[in-house]
């Protein structure tokens, strides 16, 4: 059996599940689903995950070629417009991934252009980044790893000034979150008197910390206008972060929190990392391309073989510390699994997303 065989069948299952979800959520945005019933907890505006739902619908539209599926994806994407001026760095996740797969859809293109300009205007020149923001409560002046993927690509879409801002945003997060040790510190808070200091949430050892940061670096390496700023550093960081997922002893599906060895897994982190590795494998001149591509396919095959049920990617963990949705289907897990499978089957060019 070739990878296209199992990946194609799995992709069809995930996208069929998306159609069922679309019919059952009444125009709301799915967030996470109960592993037993398959019923979704939903949001009205999409929260920070709305772009992944729109992206999943665009993948389905590409897969089926049906006008009705394309119309549903376009309508969902249009509803993300309320986030353009929102004070949150997760606009990268929302408005990049919600539009990147929309091909030549004029509404999605116009929304992405508006979002890119708004993101550029939100850069704090003193901090050198787009702050985490106040949209979801808590301290506004945070630097968090989940505020980097998508934002690099979104800022870069704003032209030369945007590319410089994208590089600054990425490198400032690398300065903070990589630190001197082996573990990523996912969040930092800025205090005008004390400067930057580590923030407790999410904790070091959070499964998605390395995955989000690796994805952001892979995004940058596919954009010469961003990567030309400290390219040697980006390649070294990519290798360091990728090693956490490719070394022989690394699990294909990680714990949600390394500090909870008896705790749940997080399939969504594995799916994000697989997409990031596929992107790295397609960076021109990447010396470890075959290793990264092999490992990405192995991760995706494990997710499909052991965690995919009726198109539901189970064993995703929203928040281990709060005990929130710890073995559930997560909309971003579905999206990144589908995106990885779509890359393996040739439905998308992963470097463009």
Secondary structure, 3 states (H helix, E strand, C coil): CCHHHHHHHHHHHHHHHHHHHHHHCCCCEEEEECCCCCCEEEECCCHHHHHHHHHHHHHHHHHHCCHHHHHHHHHHHHHHHHHCCCCCCCHHHHHHHCCCCCCCCHHHHHHHHHHHHHHHHCEECCCCEECCCCCCCCCCCEEEHHHCCCHHHHHHCCCHHHHHHHHHHHHHHHHHHCCCCCCCCCEEEEECCCEEEECCCCCCCEHHHHHHHHHHHHHHHCCHHHHCCCHHHHHHHHHHHHHHHHCCCCCCCCECECCCCCCCECHHHHHHHHHHHHHHHCCCCCCCHHHHHHHHHHHHHHHHHHHEECCEECCECCECCCCECCCEEEHHHHHHHHHHHHHHHCCCCHHHC
